[in-house]
């Protein structure tokens, strides 16, 4: 049985390594074993699963994942933490299968991992949470599901649907890949140092592969939400070449030009991108 890290162990490791958590790297370490057990349980990870963890830090969640019998690839940008993690794992889960990569998850490529991961489980730095998830979904088609801990505000945006005031770029781009939903709140007290924001767990299930041009669709999404208070005819004017051409593309896609981006589904954004591609004048 894994020996998980509690508050004393976390502070002891930090002192040993002379680690001072930094806001720049979004370092807030989980020191509550019950929270780790809950995350692992919700992730559904089991023996033999290939799991990707981003930002393992001092190893709290890593140990819980290894204890399930999963094969864990942990990606850590901090060289001091990356160097110490294998020893922590050997000490507490000696039978665990762990690979540690000192990498920036925003630059991670599939070929760098020992096996194609099926699941992402991570406590993500608040400032890069959405870009990391989107990069991993794009680079790792083997990822079929995820459970990530992020700032509550970010969790709400990731899971928002059309018509919501917080529905935006993260919501639509995640919807391109599948379904995100907020599944649980995480209290501030389980972290060291205690963050100034609340956290939540977001689960994700990848859907069927889409046939459209992802980059083209994402360009439409970015343009639509760059001026979200404007109608799509106005917001997409620069993207399309003019307001008139934007209006023509929207009508060809079956979308009222006075609609706003926050009202559209990802499928409707895809239709706009497709109609633009089919129009030689745009």
C-alpha positions in Angstrom: 0.0 0.0 0.0 1.3 3.4 -1.0 2.6 5.8 1.7 1.0 9.0 0.6 2.5 12.4 1.5 0.9 14.4 4.4 1.7 18.0 5.5 4.8 17.1 7.4 6.3 15.1 4.5 5.5 17.8 2.0 7.2 20.4 4.1 10.1 18.1 4.8 10.7 17.4 1.1 10.5 21.1 0.3 13.0 21.9 3.0 15.4 19.1 1.9 15.3 20.5 -1.7 15.3 24.1 -0.6 12.1 24.5 -2.7 10.1 27.7 -2.2 6.8 27.4 -4.1 6.6 30.1 -6.8 3.6 31.8 -8.4 5.4 31.8 -11.7 5.3 28.1 -12.0 1.9 27.9 -10.2 3.3 25.7 -7.5 0.6 24.8 -4.9 1.3 21.3 -3.5 -1.5 19.0 -2.4 -0.7 17.7 1.1 -4.0 15.9 2.0 -4.0 12.1 1.3 -7.8 12.0 1.3 -7.9 14.5 -1.5 -5.4 12.4 -3.5 -7.4 9.3 -3.0 -10.5 11.1 -4.2 -8.9 12.3 -7.3 -7.5 8.9 -8.1 -10.8 7.3 -7.5 -12.6 9.8 -9.8 -10.0 9.3 -12.5 -11.0 5.6 -12.9 -7.3 4.7 -13.4 -6.4 1.1 -12.8 -3.7 -1.6 -13.3 -1.8 -1.3 -16.6 -3.3 2.0 -17.6 -0.9 4.4 -19.2 -1.3 7.7 -17.4 0.1 11.1 -18.0 0.6 13.5 -15.1 1.6 17.1 -15.6 3.2 19.1 -12.8 3.7 16.3 -10.3 5.6 18.6 -8.0 6.7 16.8 -4.9 4.8 13.7 -5.8 1.5 13.7 -3.9 -0.7 12.7 -6.7 2.0 10.6 -8.4 2.1 8.2 -5.5 -1.6 7.7 -5.5 -1.6 7.0 -9.3 1.3 4.5 -9.0 -0.6 2.7 -6.2 -3.3 1.7 -8.6 -0.8 -0.3 -10.7 -0.9 2.3 -13.5 2.1 3.2 -15.6 2.7 6.8 -14.9 4.6 9.3 -17.1 5.1 12.5 -15.1 6.1 15.7 -16.9 7.7 18.3 -14.6 9.2 21.6 -15.7 11.2 22.3 -12.5 14.5 20.4 -12.7 14.9 20.1 -8.9 11.5 18.5 -8.5 11.9 16.3 -11.6 15.2 15.0 -10.2 13.8 14.1 -6.8 10.5 12.5 -7.9 11.9 9.0 -8.9 13.5 8.6 -5.4 10.2 9.6 -3.7 8.4 7.0 -5.7 10.9 4.3 -5.0 10.7 5.0 -1.3 6.9 4.9 -1.0 5.7 2.8 -4.0 8.7 0.6 -4.7 6.7 -1.6 -7.2 5.5 1.5 -9.2 6.2 2.0 -12.9 7.2 5.7 -13.2 8.9 7.7 -16.0 9.8 11.3 -15.2 10.4 13.8 -18.0 11.8 17.2 -17.3 9.7 19.1 -19.9 7.4 22.0 -20.5 4.0 20.4 -21.1 3.2 23.1 -23.6 5.9 21.7 -25.8 5.4 18.0 -25.2 5.3 15.7 -28.2 3.9 12.2 -28.4 7.3 10.7 -29.3 8.8 11.8 -26.0 6.6 9.4 -23.9 7.4 5.7 -23.3 3.8 4.7 -24.2 0.7 6.4 -25.6 -1.2 7.5 -22.6 -5.0 6.9 -22.4 -5.6 9.2 -19.4 -4.5 12.6 -18.2 -4.6 13.2 -14.4 -3.1 16.4 -13.1 -3.1 19.3 -10.7 -2.5 22.0 -13.3 -0.8 25.4 -12.8 -3.7 27.9 -12.9 -2.0 30.2 -15.5 -1.5 27.6 -18.2 -4.2 25.0 -17.5 -6.3 25.4 -20.6 -3.3 25.8 -23.1 -1.8 22.6 -21.6 -4.9 20.6 -21.9 -5.5 21.7 -25.5 -1.9 21.0 -26.5 -2.1 17.5 -25.0 -5.4 16.7 -26.7 -4.0 17.9 -30.0 -0.6 16.1 -29.7 -1.8 12.9 -28.0 -4.8 11.3 -29.9 -4.4 8.3 -27.5 -5.8 10.5 -24.7 -9.4 9.4 -24.3 -10.1 10.9 -20.9 -8.8 13.4 -18.3 -9.4 14.5 -14.8 -7.7 17.8 -14.0 -7.7 20.1 -11.0 -7.8 23.8 -12.0 -9.0 27.1 -10.6 -12.8 27.1 -10.1 -13.3 30.0 -12.5 -11.3 28.1 -15.2 -13.3 24.9 -14.5 -16.5 26.8 -15.0 -15.3 28.1 -18.4 -14.1 24.8 -19.5 -17.4 23.2 -18.9 -19.7 26.1 -20.0 -22.2 25.6 -22.8 -23.6 28.0 -25.5 -25.6 30.9 -24.1 -23.7 31.1 -20.9 -22.0 34.4 -20.1 -18.8 32.5 -19.3 -18.9 30.4 -22.5 -15.9 31.3 -24.6 -12.8 30.2 -26.4 -11.8 27.4 -23.8 -15.4 26.1 -23.9 -15.6 25.8 -27.6 -12.1 24.5 -28.2 -12.5 21.7 -25.6 -15.9 20.9 -27.1 -14.1 20.3 -30.4 -12.4 17.3 -28.8 -15.2 16.0 -26.5 -17.2 16.7 -23.4 -15.9 18.5 -20.3 -17.8 18.7 -17.0 -17.1 20.1 -13.5 -17.3 17.2 -11.1 -16.1 18.4 -7.6 -14.9 21.3 -5.6 -11.5 21.2 -3.9 -11.0 23.2 -0.7 -8.0 25.6 -0.4 -6.8 24.1 2.8 -5.6 20.9 1.0 -2.8 22.9 -0.6 0.6 24.3 0.6 0.9 27.1 0.3 -2.8 27.9 0.5 -3.8 29.6 -2.8 -5.9 32.7 -3.0 -8.5 31.0 -5.3 -10.8 28.0 -5.1 -10.1 24.9 -7.1 -12.3 22.3 -8.8 -12.0 19.0 -10.7 -12.9 18.8 -14.3 -13.5 15.5 -16.1 -13.2 15.2 -19.8 -14.2 12.4 -22.3 -12.9 12.5 -25.8 -15.6 12.3 -28.5 -15.5 10.9 -32.0 -12.8 12.5 -34.2 -14.1 15.4 -36.2 -13.6 15.7 -40.0 -13.1 19.5 -40.2 -10.0 21.6 -40.3 -9.3 22.2 -36.6 -7.0 25.2 -37.2 -9.6 26.9 -39.4 -12.4 26.3 -36.9 -10.2 27.7 -34.0 -9.4 30.8 -36.1 -13.1 31.5 -36.4 -13.6 30.9 -32.6 -10.7 33.3 -31.8 -12.1 36.0 -34.0 -15.6 35.6 -32.7 -14.7 36.0 -29.1 -12.0 38.6 -29.5 -15.0 41.0 -29.7 -17.6 39.0 -28.0 -20.1 41.9 -27.5 -20.3 42.4 -31.3 -22.5 40.5 -33.7 -20.7 37.9 -35.6 -21.0 39.9 -38.8 -18.9 42.6 -37.2 -16.6 40.4 -35.1 -15.7 38.3 -38.1 -15.1 41.2 -40.5 -11.3 41.1 -40.3 -11.2 37.4 -40.4 -13.4 37.3 -43.5 -12.1 40.3 -45.2 -15.0 42.6 -44.7 -18.3 42.7 -42.8 -20.1 42.0 -46.0 -18.2 38.9 -46.7 -18.6 37.8 -43.1 -22.3 38.2 -43.4 -22.3 36.2 -46.7 -20.4 33.3 -45.1 -22.7 33.3 -42.1 -25.8 33.2 -44.2 -24.3 30.4 -46.3 -23.7 28.5 -43.0 -27.3 29.0 -42.0 -26.4 31.4 -39.1 -28.1 34.8 -38.6 -25.4 37.4 -39.0 -26.7 39.3 -35.9 -25.9 36.3 -33.7 -23.1 36.6 -31.2 -20.4 34.0 -30.8 -21.5 33.0 -27.3 -24.7 31.6 -28.8 -23.0 29.1 -31.2 -22.1 25.4 -30.7 -18.8 24.1 -31.9 -20.6 22.4 -34.8 -21.9 25.8 -35.9 -18.4 27.3 -35.8 -17.2 24.4 -37.9 -19.9 25.2 -40.5 -18.7 28.8 -40.7 -15.1 27.6 -41.3 -16.3 25.1 -43.9 -18.4 27.7 -45.8 -15.5 30.1 -45.8 -13.3 27.5 -47.3 -15.8 26.9 -50.0 -16.1 30.5 -51.0 -13.2 31.6 -53.3 -13.9 35.3 -52.5 -13.2 34.8 -48.8 
